[in-house]
């Protein structure tokens, strides 16, 4: 007799609650100091206490479905863009990147 195994429509791995994220805006400490979160549930709890909701919104440019703030992960970083995360930048490079972000807001 042949047994047929049922097909599973679930992810083959478990997506955990652990993270290591430093938040500098929004749900930072009341005095404005950056706040480190070690779990997604802790981050959600603090956001809920502050009356905030974590969501991502796609806002395309007028007349198109493209946004200058989103990129395809299939293509890699744009030419001339530094793909290194903040943690790998020197303090001077971090300050320069933040200044560029604030100029573009």
Buried (B, 14 or more C-beta within 10 A) or exposed (E): EEEEEEEEEEEEEEEEEEEEEEBEEEBBEEEEEEBEBEBBEBBBEBBEEEEEEEEEEEEEEEEEEEEEEEEEEEEEEEEEEEEEEEEEBEEEEEEEBEEEEEEEE
